[in-house]
Amino acid sequence: MARIVKSELEHIPKGSKGSTQNRLRLYYNAWRRRDLLRRKSKEETLEEAIKMLKKNYPNFNPKFDRNFFKMPKRSPLQRLTGWIKR
C-alpha cells in the first residue's frame, strides 16, 4: 500500500514549505491509504482532497499530472462555478 501511494505522489509535485500544494500532497497521502481499502480510484481521492482545500482556498490551482490521474479539464464556466461534481 505504501509503495502504491508513494508512486502516485510522484505525480503530484511538491510546493514550497507550508503551501497549499503541500497540503494537497498531505491529504492525498492520508486519504489514499484509506481509500485503497475502500477500493476507490486515485481520481476520486484526488478530487476529494482538492474539494476540501478549495473550501478554504478558493483560488487554489492544484498541480498534478492530468494524464496520470485522468481528470477532466475544466471549461471557463466550470472554473467560475467551482470544481467539477460527479
C-alpha positions as CSV (number, residue, x, y, z in Angstrom):
1,M,0.0,0.0,0.0
2,A,2.8,2.4,0.9
3,R,4.5,1.8,-2.4
4,I,1.4,2.4,-4.4
5,V,0.8,5.8,-2.6
6,K,4.4,6.8,-2.9
7,S,4.4,6.1,-6.7
8,E,1.1,8.1,-7.1
9,L,2.5,11.0,-5.1
10,E,5.3,11.3,-7.8
11,H,2.5,12.7,-10.0
12,I,1.6,15.5,-7.5
13,P,4.5,17.9,-7.4
14,K,5.8,19.4,-4.1
15,G,5.2,23.0,-3.3
16,S,7.0,25.4,-1.1
17,K,7.1,24.8,2.6
18,G,3.6,25.3,4.2
19,S,2.0,25.8,0.8
20,T,-1.5,24.6,-0.2
21,Q,0.1,22.4,-2.8
22,N,1.9,20.5,0.0
23,R,-1.4,20.2,1.9
24,L,-2.8,18.6,-1.2
25,R,0.0,16.0,-1.0
26,L,-0.5,15.5,2.7
27,Y,-4.3,15.0,2.3
28,Y,-3.8,12.7,-0.7
29,N,-1.3,10.6,1.2
30,A,-3.5,10.0,4.2
31,W,-6.8,9.7,2.3
32,R,-5.4,7.4,-0.4
33,R,-4.3,4.8,2.2
34,R,-7.9,4.8,3.5
35,D,-9.4,4.8,0.0
36,L,-7.3,1.9,-1.2
37,L,-9.0,-0.2,1.4
38,R,-12.4,1.1,0.2
39,R,-11.5,0.4,-3.4
40,K,-11.8,4.0,-4.5
41,S,-9.9,5.2,-7.5
42,K,-7.0,7.5,-7.3
43,E,-9.0,10.1,-9.2
44,E,-11.8,10.0,-6.5
45,T,-9.2,10.5,-3.7
46,L,-7.6,13.4,-5.5
47,E,-10.9,15.1,-6.3
48,E,-11.9,14.8,-2.6
49,A,-8.7,16.4,-1.4
50,I,-8.9,19.2,-3.9
51,K,-12.6,19.9,-2.9
52,M,-11.6,20.1,0.7
53,L,-8.8,22.6,0.0
54,K,-10.9,24.7,-2.3
55,K,-13.4,25.3,0.6
56,N,-10.7,27.3,2.4
57,Y,-8.6,28.3,-0.5
58,P,-11.0,29.0,-3.4
59,N,-8.2,30.4,-5.7
60,F,-6.0,27.3,-5.2
61,N,-4.8,26.0,-8.6
62,P,-3.7,22.4,-7.9
63,K,-0.8,21.0,-9.8
64,F,-0.9,17.3,-10.8
65,D,-0.3,15.1,-13.8
66,R,-3.6,15.2,-15.6
67,N,-2.6,12.3,-17.9
68,F,-1.9,10.1,-14.9
69,F,-5.0,11.0,-12.9
70,K,-7.2,11.3,-16.0
71,M,-9.0,14.3,-14.5
72,P,-11.3,16.1,-17.0
73,K,-10.2,19.6,-18.0
74,R,-12.5,22.3,-16.8
75,S,-14.1,24.8,-19.1
76,P,-14.1,28.5,-18.3
77,L,-17.6,28.3,-17.0
78,Q,-16.7,25.4,-14.7
79,R,-13.7,27.3,-13.4
80,L,-16.1,30.1,-12.4
81,T,-18.6,27.9,-10.7
82,G,-16.1,25.6,-8.9
83,W,-14.7,22.1,-9.1
84,I,-16.5,19.6,-11.3
85,K,-19.0,17.5,-9.5
86,R,-19.9,13.9,-10.5
